[in-house]
Amino acid sequence: MQPIRQYGLGAVNWYTGQTLVITRKHKRRREVAELLEALLERHRHERIYVAWDNASTHQDEEIEAVVRGAAGRLVLLNLPTYSPWLNPIEMVWRHFRREVSHCELFSSVEALLEATKDFFDRYNRTTDGMLSIIGATHIPQKLCTCT
């Protein structure tokens, strides 16, 4: 019997600390494209800059189709190879593992997904904690407003 897997794909807003996380049974190009589409849906009237690594799932026609469809609203910035410390979402995943899943045995995948949802909901209610996790607490509040 194969283990049941769920993957989290997410993004964090460097200015506000808000996160967007989707969970899927796979972590392929299609799911990455879904994350980008969810970001575009959440920020309908804003330009979005996505800084990410050079994973193979980040380079594909499906990703390019989302970028083209965004008509200049989505800008992808590739980080240097092997530099997770430059990617704020990696800090979020590290904190998530420490707080939620480290040395924790869940009774079901659903229980783990519920704990995941609770973690991100809690940090999205008051984002100072998330800004601290990603190291963005130095940004003046007036620069944090998006138009």
Rosetta blueprint (number, residue, H / E / L):
1 M L
2 Q L
3 P L
4 I L
5 R L
6 Q L
7 Y E
8 G E
9 L E
10 G E
11 A E
12 V E
13 N L
14 W L
15 Y L
16 T L
17 G L
18 Q L
19 T E
20 L E
21 V E
22 I E
23 T E
24 R E
25 K L
26 H L
27 K L
28 R L
29 R H
30 R H
31 E H
32 V H
33 A H
34 E H
35 L H
36 L H
37 E H
38 A H
39 L H
40 L H
41 E H
42 R H
43 H L
44 R L
45 H L
46 E L
47 R L
48 I E
49 Y E
50 V E
51 A E
52 W E
53 D L
54 N L
55 A L
56 S H
57 T H
58 H H
59 Q L
60 D L
61 E H
62 E H
63 I H
64 E H
65 A H
66 V H
67 V H
68 R H
69 G H
70 A L
71 A L
72 G L
73 R L
74 L E
75 V E
76 L E
77 L E
78 N E
79 L L
80 P L
81 T L
82 Y L
83 S L
84 P H
85 W H
86 L H
87 N L
88 P H
89 I H
90 E H
91 M H
92 V H
93 W H
94 R H
95 H H
96 F H
97 R H
98 R H
99 E H
100 V H
101 S H
102 H L
103 C L
104 E L
105 L L
106 F L
107 S L
108 S L
109 V H
110 E H
111 A H
112 L H
113 L H
114 E H
115 A H
116 T H
117 K H
118 D H
119 F H
120 F H
121 D H
122 R H
123 Y H
124 N H
125 R H
126 T L
127 T L
128 D H
129 G H
130 M H
131 L H
132 S H
133 I H
134 I H
135 G L
136 A L
137 T L
138 H L
139 I L
140 P L
141 Q H
142 K H
143 L H
144 C L
145 T L
146 C L
147 T L
